[in-house]
Amino acid sequence: MEETEAQLFARLREENPEFQRLAEKHREFDQKISELDRIYYLTSEQERKRKELQKLKLTIKDQMHTLMRQHRLNHTPATSQK
């Protein structure tokens, strides 16, 4: 039976140092964005920073999904051909 995405995420977070690093950066960016979201009116500098953090967070998420996809490809049993 194939792992769910959440199960794979949890396993890679425990076993893969690169995935751990990316997950921590993603969490940090998310926290910083949340802090900015609590400000009623953002200055132009704060708005620029928020957008930059969102882009960085998305880049990290893409890298995490790439690692998950690579893990699935490398650890999926080959199907027998008839």
N, C-alpha and C positions, 0 to 999 in steps of 0.2 A: 504494500500500500504506500502511495506517495505521501510525503510530508506536506502538510498545509504550509502556506507562506508564513504564517505566524510561528509554526513549529521550527521551520528552517531558520527564520530570523533569530529565534531564541537560541538555537543550537550554534549558529555561526557567531552569535554575540559571545558565547562562552568559549568557542574553540578557535576562532580565527582572529588573530591580533589586528590585522588590517581592518576587518569588519568591526571589531570593537572600537578602534580609533574613529572610524567613520560614524558609527552610531553615536559616540560621545560628542563628536563635532556637530552632528545633526541636532542632538538634544540641546547643546549650547546655543546654537543659532535659533532654535525654536524658543528657548527661554528669553533670549535677547529681543526677539520679535514680539513676544508676549509683553515684555516690559514696555516696549514702545507703544504697543496697542492700548495700554492703560492710560496713556497720555491723551487728554481730550483733543488738543490741537497740537499737531506736530509742526516744528519749524521746517523750513525747506531742507536743512541739513539732516534733521531727524528722519524726514521722509526719504531722503536719498539713502541714508544708512539702512532704513527698513527695507527698501527695495534691493539694496546690495545684499543684505542678509538673506532675503528670500531667494535670490538667485544662487547664492552660495549653498543654502540649504537644499535647493532643488538639485544642484550639481552633486552634492553629497548623496542625496537619495538615489540619483541615477547610478552613481558608482556602487552603492550598496546593492541595487537591483542587478547590476552587472555581475557582481560577485555571487549573488544568489543564483543567477542564471548559469554561470560557469560551474558552480558547485553541482547544480542539477544535471548539467550535461556530463560532467566527469563522474558522477556517482549514480547515474541511471543504468540499471542492468540492460545489456544489449538484448534485444528480442531475437529469438531464434528464427531463422528463415526456413521455410519449407520448400 
